[in-house]
Amino acid sequence: MHSSDVLKAARRLRRVTQRQMAAATGVPQSVIARYESGAVSPSLERLQGLLGKLGVEIDVSVKVRPPGRRGNPHSQADARSLGYHRLIAHRLSSDPELLVRARDRVEGWLSGRSPFAGSTEYALAWQEVLGRPVREVARVLVAEDEQARELRQNTPFAGALTPSEIATVIRMTPESRPSTRRS
């Protein structure tokens, strides 16, 4: 859980507005809003102080992983990509322009009008997927199989989300975890 989520949950639990919290802590409301949006992260000491004013304690523990037991950064990137595409899939039925732009982008890849770092295989696969009904396109966007994961890494939906939506997905994506189990 991120500090933004902890602070927001504690404030709401105590039924305190950002303005009330600012008055109680001496921290400007605009700063509290930035903490809660994830635009800025408070130091641990600042977070503990803010939570303390709400009568909430935070228990922090530090665990050292044995060498070679680091989380897989690719799994986190895949989780974020899936989160982005879940938002896009949700929006497809109400915003048909998303599909039109994605189809245009793929046509640009295939014709050479637009740069594409992936292989022609992915462009052709996207062309086939985007020719399907909207529900089918949405299903592929959120599928968790290997083929869908690879397609998402070469997405024609780049630019479909606002910076705020991207930041939300990043905040909501759990940190990558080690892929090996302890015995």
Backbone hydrogen bonds, N-H to C=O, Kabsch-Sander energy under -0.5 kcal/mol:
donor,donor_aa,acceptor,acceptor_aa,energy
6,V,2,H,-2.2
7,L,3,S,-2.7
8,K,4,S,-2.1
9,A,5,D,-2.5
10,A,6,V,-2.5
11,R,7,L,-2.4
12,R,8,K,-2.5
13,L,9,A,-2.5
14,R,10,A,-1.9
15,R,12,R,-1.1
16,V,11,R,-2.3
21,M,17,T,-2.4
22,A,18,Q,-2.5
23,A,19,R,-2.2
24,A,20,Q,-2.1
25,T,21,M,-2.1
26,G,22,A,-2.5
31,V,28,P,-0.7
32,I,28,P,-2.0
33,A,29,Q,-2.5
34,R,30,S,-1.8
35,Y,31,V,-2.5
36,E,32,I,-2.6
37,S,33,A,-1.9
38,G,34,R,-0.8
38,G,35,Y,-0.7
39,A,34,R,-1.1
40,V,34,R,-1.5
47,L,43,S,-2.7
48,Q,44,L,-2.7
49,G,45,E,-2.2
50,L,46,R,-2.7
51,L,47,L,-2.7
52,G,48,Q,-2.4
53,K,49,G,-1.7
54,L,50,L,-0.7
54,L,51,L,-0.8
55,G,52,G,-1.4
56,V,51,L,-2.7
60,V,58,I,-0.6
65,R,63,K,-0.6
69,R,66,P,-1.7
72,N,177,R,-1.1
75,S,72,N,-0.6
76,Q,72,N,-1.2
77,A,73,P,-2.0
78,D,74,H,-2.5
79,A,75,S,-2.1
80,R,76,Q,-2.4
81,S,77,A,-2.5
82,L,78,D,-2.5
83,G,79,A,-2.2
84,Y,80,R,-2.8
85,H,81,S,-2.4
86,R,82,L,-2.0
87,L,83,G,-1.7
88,I,84,Y,-2.1
89,A,85,H,-2.9
90,H,86,R,-2.2
91,R,87,L,-1.7
92,L,88,I,-1.5
93,S,89,A,-0.5
94,S,91,R,-0.7
95,D,91,R,-1.7
98,L,95,D,-1.8
99,L,95,D,-0.5
100,V,96,P,-1.8
101,R,97,E,-2.7
102,A,98,L,-2.1
103,R,99,L,-2.6
104,D,100,V,-2.4
105,R,101,R,-2.4
106,V,102,A,-2.3
107,E,103,R,-2.4
108,G,104,D,-2.2
109,W,105,R,-2.2
110,L,106,V,-2.6
111,S,107,E,-2.1
112,G,108,G,-1.1
113,R,108,G,-1.0
114,S,108,G,-1.9
122,Y,119,S,-0.9
123,A,119,S,-1.5
124,L,120,T,-2.9
125,A,121,E,-2.1
126,W,122,Y,-2.8
127,Q,123,A,-2.3
128,E,124,L,-2.1
129,V,125,A,-2.5
130,L,126,W,-3.2
131,G,127,Q,-0.6
131,G,128,E,-0.7
132,R,129,V,-1.8
136,E,133,P,-0.6
137,V,133,P,-2.2
138,A,134,V,-2.8
139,R,135,R,-2.2
140,V,136,E,-2.1
141,L,137,V,-2.2
142,V,138,A,-1.4
143,A,139,R,-0.7
143,A,140,V,-0.8
149,R,145,D,-2.2
150,E,146,E,-2.4
151,L,147,Q,-2.3
152,R,148,A,-2.6
153,Q,149,R,-1.3
154,N,151,L,-1.8
155,T,152,R,-1.0
158,A,155,T,-0.5
160,A,157,F,-2.1
166,I,162,T,-2.3
167,A,163,P,-2.4
168,T,164,S,-2.0
169,V,165,E,-2.2
170,I,166,I,-2.4
171,R,167,A,-2.5
172,M,168,T,-2.2
173,T,169,V,-1.1
173,T,170,I,-0.6
